[in-house]
């Protein structure tokens, strides 16, 4: 999780985390559908309005690090070193994210998500949003339109790597296996842009978007 700077930001982050922890505790103890928003607010000792100032919906309480993960993936592209290729930077970030979400303590949370149609729907929409955000970052790095099909496809592959790897017996090994395929797809889509410091400019693939 990104550590906020400044007293006010740290206080807000602490309140947000307290709400998320209270919600998760109640959801796991009693079941997601059996717990209401008011009960979560009471457990966290905050007003309902305070809860909604941090989380837009009940589903968002479960995916507390949604926004942080989205930003981390985009930063893996835009903030990487000048000599580091894009795909290895994304692989490193994805390994860290999968490590966080694949531990034994996370298993009950994923079971809860799998058993809830509302949470599965939210997760699906979240993954699409993350993919679009990542596609925009990749396209900006390459100087292409954010709607370029190849950028969006690579981004979808990267996002899907998370759910595939966390379900594997060896999640980190699965990330490496998946990213070997992603790297091969990258070299086909952007044959002139294998490295960020390559002097050649990537050309939009023949099947690119508008």
Secondary structure, 3 states (H helix, E strand, C coil): CCCCCCHHHHHHHHHHHHHHHHHHHHHHHHCHHHCCHHHHHHHHCCCHHHHHHHCCCHHHHHCCCHHHHHHHHHHHHHCCCCCCCHHHHHHHHHHHHHHHHCCHHHHHHHHHHHHCHHHHHHHHHHHHHHHHHHHHHHHHHHCCCCCCHHHHHHHHHHHHHHHHHHCCCCHHHHHHHHHHHHHHHHHHHCCCCCCCCCCCCCCCCCCCCC
